[in-house]
Amino acid sequence: MSVAETTIFDDFLLKSGLKSASEEAVYKPLTGGVSSDIYRVELPGRLICVKRALPKLKVSADWQAPVSRNVYEWNWISFVAQHFPSAVPKPLAHDASSGVFAMEFLAGDEYPLWKTALLHGSVDRKAAEATGQRMGQIHSVSARTSGLPEKFDSGPNFYALRLEPYLVATAVKHPFVSDRLAELVRRTAETRLALVHGDVSPKNILLGKNGPVFLDAECAWFGDPAFDLAFCLNHLLLKKIVVGKAASELASSFAALTAAYMDQVDWEDRDALEARAASLLPALFLARVDGKSPVEYITDECQRETVRKAAIPLVVSPRQKLVDVAQAWFP
């Protein structure tokens, strides 16, 4: 951690009243993210977490994004904390000028990461079900809350963080389906129905005793809720590459998450939302091997080709139901 970074965080903690001038803060970097600097902060008798968005993401491709996303993440956490306080770390303080916010620190022994469990072949259907239910509840409440479309008018951020690096970048490598991917980009960008997290994946979900805790809402945007559903389900598909022996459990979790989520959909026609998610899902599946943010656990070209062979036909001929996408991957 540089002196400049320490100064930024120390000044923020002092101004927000989270530390006194006489207290020393000890910073420990937290790993796993590519878009922000995140630190656990040890203060006398207490622990908190601080986060600052980076202008260039920590991936091999040239991927830059507006640091204003820090404000939208703070606003997303604050909104969810009002309605479902157990679903997010408690928000503590925010400073828009420095692009820093502080939140409660949740210890890993009490809040294990869902991704870690999945990669070890421990597939809990109830975790998937609870995630789908809570995601749907957040979407439902947000769809009925006035002022959110204006507060989360973050379309350029969402394009820079999600649509361009995933779908647009993938279209460059697959010109045969580029028109189809371009249509998905257009449709998603133009659909504004609920508050979208934008990065609902097992790496951003802690499994607490009171249900899932969602992290890393930098992509927050009032837009298409089908994106969150497809984005999360995509990770259950991808895990089969690593833990093939748990394929049946992954398929069961896919079905449980889908059903629990769809039970909450009361802001639009359920079939319409599911059709959008079912068409997005194979495109996102393909993007995680050929976009700007490939998943780190798929390292073999044969594995990538397996994903392409499954995804491309579904991009070309989109399904209306998510179960049909799952059956193509979990026969």
Residue pairs with C-beta under 8 A, 6 or more apart in sequence:
1 27
1 29
1 39
5 37
5 52
6 27
8 52
8 98
8 100
9 25
9 27
9 39
9 41
9 50
9 52
9 100
10 19
10 25
11 98
12 18
12 50
12 93
12 95
12 98
12 100
12 102
13 19
13 25
13 41
13 50
13 102
14 20
14 21
15 95
16 92
16 93
16 94
16 95
16 102
17 93
18 43
18 48
18 92
18 93
18 102
19 25
19 43
23 43
23 44
25 41
25 42
25 43
26 41
26 42
26 43
27 39
27 40
27 41
27 42
27 50
28 39
28 40
28 41
28 42
29 37
29 38
29 39
30 38
30 39
30 40
30 49
32 203
33 58
33 216
34 57
34 58
34 59
34 293
35 53
35 54
35 57
35 58
35 65
35 69
35 161
35 216
35 218
36 51
36 52
36 53
36 54
36 70
36 216
36 218
37 51
37 52
37 54
38 49
38 50
38 51
38 52
39 49
39 50
39 51
40 47
40 48
40 49
40 105
41 47
41 48
41 49
41 50
41 102
41 105
47 105
47 107
48 92
48 102
48 103
48 104
48 105
49 89
49 102
49 103
49 104
49 105
50 100
50 101
50 102
51 70
51 73
51 100
51 101
51 102
51 103
52 70
52 98
52 99
52 100
53 65
53 67
53 69
53 70
53 73
53 99
53 218
54 67
55 64
55 65
55 66
55 67
56 62
56 63
56 64
57 63
57 64
57 65
59 292
59 293
61 165
61 169
61 292
61 293
63 165
63 292
63 293
64 160
65 157
65 160
65 161
66 156
66 157
66 160
67 99
68 99
68 154
68 157
69 154
69 157
69 161
69 218
69 219
69 220
70 96
70 99
70 100
70 101
70 218
71 94
71 96
71 99
72 152
72 154
72 157
72 217
72 218
72 219
72 220
72 221
73 101
73 216
73 217
73 218
73 220
74 91
74 94
74 101
75 151
75 152
75 220
76 152
76 195
76 197
76 217
76 220
77 88
77 89
77 91
77 101
77 103
77 217
78 91
79 142
79 145
79 148
79 195
80 87
80 88
80 138
80 214
81 87
81 88
81 90
81 91
83 137
83 138
83 141
84 134
84 137
84 138
86 208
86 210
86 211
86 213
87 134
87 138
87 211
87 212
87 213
87 214
88 103
88 213
88 214
88 215
89 103
89 104
89 105
89 106
89 213
89 215
90 103
90 104
91 101
91 102
91 103
91 104
92 101
92 102
92 103
92 104
93 101
93 102
94 100
94 101
94 102
95 101
106 206
106 208
106 213
110 208
110 209
111 206
111 207
111 208
111 213
112 206
112 207
113 202
113 203
113 205
113 206
113 207
114 127
114 131
114 202
114 203
114 205
114 206
114 207
114 212
115 201
115 202
115 203
115 205
115 235
117 123
117 124
117 127
117 202
117 207
118 202
118 235
118 236
118 239
118 243
118 250
119 239
119 242
119 243
119 297
120 243
121 243
121 245
121 246
123 239
123 243
123 246
123 249
123 250
123 252
123 253
124 207
124 253
125 249
125 252
125 253
125 256
126 256
127 207
127 212
127 253
128 236
128 253
128 254
128 256
128 257
128 260
129 253
129 256
129 257
129 259
129 260
130 211
130 212
130 260
131 200
131 205
131 212
131 232
131 257
131 260
132 229
132 232
132 256
132 257
132 258
132 259
132 260
132 261
133 260
133 261
133 263
133 264
134 211
134 212
134 214
135 197
135 200
135 228
135 229
135 232
135 261
135 264
136 260
136 261
136 262
136 263
136 264
136 265
137 264
138 195
138 197
139 194
139 195
139 196
139 225
139 228
139 264
139 265
139 267
140 194
140 264
140 265
140 266
140 267
142 148
142 194
142 195
142 222
143 193
143 194
143 195
143 225
143 267
143 268
144 267
145 195
148 195
148 222
149 192
149 222
151 222
152 195
152 220
152 221
152 222
153 222
154 220
154 221
154 222
155 189
155 221
155 223
157 218
157 219
157 221
158 189
158 196
158 198
158 219
158 221
158 223
159 189
161 198
161 218
161 219
162 198
162 219
162 227
163 185
163 188
163 189
164 292
165 291
165 292
165 293
166 283
166 284
166 287
166 288
166 291
166 292
166 293
167 181
167 182
167 184
167 185
167 283
167 284
167 287
167 291
168 181
168 182
168 185
169 287
169 290
169 291
169 292
170 181
170 283
170 286
170 287
170 290
170 291
171 177
171 178
171 181
171 182
172 178
173 290
174 181
174 286
174 290
174 312
176 312
177 312
177 315
177 316
180 283
180 315
180 316
180 318
181 283
181 315
184 279
184 280
184 283
187 224
187 276
188 223
188 224
188 226
188 227
188 276
188 280
189 223
191 223
191 224
191 226
191 276
192 222
192 223
192 224
193 223
193 224
193 225
193 267
193 268
194 222
194 223
194 224
194 225
194 267
195 220
195 221
195 222
196 219
196 220
196 221
196 222
196 223
196 224
196 225
196 227
196 228
197 214
197 217
197 219
197 220
197 228
198 217
198 218
198 219
198 220
198 221
198 227
198 228
198 231
199 216
199 217
199 218
199 219
199 231
200 214
200 228
200 231
200 232
201 231
201 232
201 234
201 235
202 235
202 239
203 216
204 214
204 215
204 216
205 212
205 213
205 214
205 215
206 212
206 213
206 215
207 213
224 276
225 267
225 273
226 273
226 274
226 276
226 277
226 280
227 277
227 280
229 258
229 261
229 273
229 277
230 276
230 277
230 278
230 280
230 281
230 284
231 284
232 257
233 254
233 257
233 258
233 277
233 281
233 322
234 281
234 284
234 285
234 288
236 250
236 253
236 254
236 257
237 250
237 254
237 281
237 285
237 325
237 326
237 329
238 285
238 288
238 295
238 297
238 298
238 307
239 246
239 250
240 246
240 247
240 250
240 329
240 330
241 297
241 298
241 303
241 306
241 307
242 297
242 298
243 250
247 330
248 330
250 330
251 326
251 330
254 322
254 326
254 330
255 323
255 326
258 322
258 323
262 270
262 273
262 274
265 273
271 320
274 320
274 321
274 322
275 318
275 320
275 321
277 322
278 318
278 319
278 320
278 321
278 322
278 324
278 325
279 318
279 319
281 314
281 322
281 325
282 310
282 311
282 312
282 314
282 315
282 318
282 325
283 311
283 315
285 307
285 310
285 311
285 314
286 307
286 308
286 311
286 312
286 315
287 293
288 294
288 295
288 298
288 307
289 295
289 298
289 303
289 304
289 307
289 308
290 304
290 308
298 304
298 307
310 328
310 329
313 328
314 325
314 328
319 325
